[in-house]
């Protein structure tokens, strides 16, 4: 007889993979409530992992129901579920790639890369957001950072490209970090998200930062932006993370474009491709870094 918990499992909303797995036997036996069965079928129509689990479990059921089938050995059920759990483990055990597609162009870049990208109109902005596309649904985690207008522009661009940012956030594939704090706190927030994403199985993290004035001033001034860029550069060294910083040429000062953009990023990316930045000159001292 079906348990009440399985029959009432999240009957009014989207089901998760774990909920599907816990209901496999009831689904195959046809004992689920119609509404829950409908939710599960909707889920497996787009989830290849759950579809494989249901198909495999159905094959096992059919085999064991056959009169010609072999006797089930002792411990079979335990070993079966152990195998299923191993198959369904999150992707944290996958070997991280050494490089990822940059998306903006056809180039790949090594993990640990920090790129600068300049934009000045809607078309060049949209091209920059393409950095996120290759990671969506591919076991990577995407982070969007910036002032409110830029963040909303990124999310709108994702929607126009056919992605659902709200669903990506619910699926823990996308995190939005608004520009609210000074460099030290911002870097701590970024670090926390990167580490959390890696713990739950992300094989790489894509960080798309947006620097522009927006309607509000910079939280702690231009010098703080320079500190943020230098700390972000150090943050990703040795980590499976790539940062693309989008600089708004229309609103930023020449000092920020040169000191924050050109001096702190070892790679540039434009429609022409990824190139080494000849102006890259990281300075280890904040005091020197603040001189024009």
N, C-alpha and C positions, 0 to 999 in steps of 0.2 A: 504494500500500500504506500502511496506517495505521502511524503511528509508535508506538513503544513508550511514549513519554512520554504521548501523547494517550490511549492505551488504558489506561494505569495511573494516569490523573489522578485523584487523591484518591478511590479506589474504595470506601473504607470510611466516608466521612463526607459531610457536606453539601458540595455544590459551590458555588463563588462565581460571580458574574456573569462575571468574567474567564475562569474555567475553562470556563464554558458557551460564551463567545464563541470561545475558542481551539479548541473541539471542534465548531463549527457544521457544517463541511463533512463531518466523519466521521459526525456524527449524521444528516445528510441522506443520506449514502451508505449508511447502515446498517452501518457497519463498527466501531461502538463495541462494547466488551465489554458484555454484558447488564446487569451490575451497575452500570456507569457510566451506561449509557443510562437505567436506572431512576432513578438519582440526579438526572440532568439533567431527566427528565420530571417528577419530584417538584418540582424547583426552579422550572421554568417554569410549573407549575400555579398558583403564587402570585406570580410575578414578571412583571409586564406588559411590562417593558422587554425581558427575554430572550425572551419569547414573540413580541414584535414583531420582534426580530432574526431568530429562526428562521423566522417566517412570511415575512418579507421576503426572506431568503436563499433560502427554498424557491421563492418566486415567480420569483426571478432564475434559479434552476436550471431550473425548468420552462420558462421563456422561452427560455433558451439551448439547451435540448434540442429545441425545436420546429424542424422542418425549415424552417419559414417565417421563422424568426427572422433578425435582421440579423447581419452579421459583427461580431465583437467588435473594437472599435478598439484600437490600441496604447495601452497604459497603463491599460486599463479596470480591471484588477485593483487596481492601486495606488489609482486614484481611488475605486473601490468601498470599499476598506478605509478610506480617508481619510474618506469620508462616514459609514461605520459608526462610526468612532472619534469623529467630531464628534457624532453622534447619541447616543453612549453616554457622552459625557464626564460626569464628576460634576456635581453641581448647583451647583458654585461659581460658574458663570457666570450663574446666575439672579439677577435683580434682587431684592435684599432687600425684603421688605414694609416699609411704614412703621408698621404696627401689627399686633398679633396678637390672637386671641381669648383671653380670660382663662380660659375654661373653667369657672371656679367660678360665674360668672354668664354672661349672654348678651353682656356688654360686650366691646369691644375696647380695648386699651391701646396707646399708642405704644411703639415700641422705645426702650429707655433708661429705662423705668419701674421704680420700686422700690416695691413694695406691702407693706403689713402686713396679716396675716390672723390673727385670734385664734380659738383653738379650745379647747373644754373637754370634749368627749365624742367617742365614736367617729363619730357622724354628722357632726359639724362637721369632724373630721379628714378623713374620706373626701371631703367637699366640697372641702377645700383641695387634696387630691391631684388633683382633676379639672383643675387648672391644667395638668398634664402631657398630658392626653389629646389636645387638638387638635394637638399637635406631633408625636405618635408616628406614624411612617409618612408624614409630610408634608414631609420634607426639613429638619426642625429637629432640634436636639440638645438632650437633656434632661439636667440635672445635678441629682442629689439629694444634699443635704448635711445633716449633723446628727449627733447622738449615736446610738449603736448601736441603741437601742430605737426611736427615731423612724425611722431609715433602714429597719429591718426592717419597721416598721409601714407605711411607704410602699410597700415592695416587696410586702408581703402584700396591700395594697389594690389594687395594680396587677394582681396575679394574680387577685384576686376579680373584677376588672372585665374579665377575659379577656385580659390582656396577659401576655407571657412576659418578665420582666425579664432573665433570663439570656440569652435570644436577642437582646434589644435591646442588651445590653452587647456581645455578640459582633458584632453588626451595627454597632457604633460609633454607636448612636442614643441611648445612655444611659450616663452616667458617675456612679458613686457616690463621693463624697468624705467619708470619715468625719471626725468632729470629733476631731482629734488634736493640733493645733498652735495656737500663739498667732496673733493676727490677721495679722501680717506674712507668715508662712509660708502661712497659709490663703489669703490674698488672692493670693499668688503661685501657689499650686496652682490656684485658680479661674481666674486669668488664663491659665495654661498650657492648661487644658482648653478654655476659650473660644476661644483662638487656634487650637488644634489642630483644633477642630470646624469653625471657619470655613475653615481651609486645605483641609480635605477636602470642603468643599461645603455645609455647613449654612447655610441661609439665615437662620436665627435660632437663638438659644440661650435655652432656658427653664431658669431656676435656681430650684429649690424648696429653700429653707433651712428647717431646723427647729430652733427654740430651745426647750429644756426642760432640766431638770436631769438626768433619767435616773438611772442607777445611779452614774455617776461625776460628780464635780464638774466645773465648767467648767475647761478646760485652763489658763487664765491669769486667771481671775476675771472679775468683772462689768465692770470698767473695760475689759478687753480686748474684751468683746463690743461695747461702745460704739465702740471704735476700729474693730472689724471692720465694723460697720454703716456707719460714715462712709466707710471705705475702699471698701466694696462699692458705695456710692452713687457715688463718684468713678470706680470701675472701669468702670461701664457707660455713662457719659456718652459719647454719640457711637457706641456699639457696638450692633450688632443683637442686644440681649440684654434680657430682662425678668426681674426677680427678684421672687419672692413669698416673704416670710418668715413662716412659721407659728409663732406664739408660743403656748406651752402655758400657759393661764391658771391651770392647777391647780398648777403647780410653780414658776413664776417669781416673783421678788420684785416688789413694786410699783415699785421703782426701775427695774428692767429693763423692765418693761412701759411705763413712762412715758418714760424716757430712751432706751432702746434701741428700743422699739416705736413710740411716738407721735412722738418728736422727730426721728427719722432717716428716715422714709418719707413721701414727698410724696403718696402715694395710699393709701387704705384699701379693702379689699374684704371684703364680707360677703354674706350671702344677699340683702341688699337692693340690691347692686350695687357698682360702683366709684365712689368719691367722693374729692374732694380732702380731704386731711387738714388740718384747721384748726390742729392742734397741731404741724405740721411746722416745726422751727426748727433747721436744721443750724448747728452752731457750728464755725468753722474752727480753733479751738484746742483741743487735747486737754485742756489744763489746765482750761479753763472747762467743758468737756464733763463733767468728772468731779465737778463740784459738784452736790449734790442740789438 
